[in-house]
């Protein structure tokens, strides 16, 4: 299932990313090659009444990471946050369940429907989210 999910998600990303430099390259694990970054993406699978978050990994070259995540401080957080997936998923689930609503720009982006709790969103708003989300500490 993982290989098929990776391939389907790669096609999905390729279709969404107009003007994105290079090819979307998925990884079967979280280790990227030299000079590249392993970037997790969260997908929610619906299994009957239950939902389950899974992670698929993409390998990005530096120019791809910059195109996808323009803010240098957010790009610097990617390796750190890639190692904290359980906490990120708890935050994501709390946002979806309505038990956690971030303040400021992070909350506004969710409220307008322009954003959802993706890895990119969590990375961009990490300073706010980590300060405000105290449910699992």
Steps between C-alpha positions, in 0.01 A plus 500: 500500500782745580650482150164562338423782742841659431446478123146638521613786723791580267253530210277720717790730595623518141154610385474766772846652473492710188838658436666275757865439410581138428322174553317397815704213647346290775705296747407166646666608827601821676866507394582733212806481280800732531414866446125440524239525774241239600166676538205323661148550372198404709205326343180405672350166404136431578451142613129456550407730787859545613768720350871435509791733429785356296827652384646490152847639435622722220862567414564864411807663355588842651335699217185289531484549877537876448223504239269298728587678825632850424560609862859419601413460869227248412738307271750482784233334719425217254760247627415576863126462446542191284628338819190603697228342294296359792463849653416654162233239441348565844484873418351423159237272652411757768455769234276270293300397810452862605669450837785736409471826310820693446501878536628769266588432139507124559138502618385747237637289216308197626181698564490639147529152353809597302720259695478164674738344757757367254867454582569822311244692706631349826858591403413856405307561821707285738599784739134580568378141500764361734446784747122469502443126472539357849258207486771231498753646740 
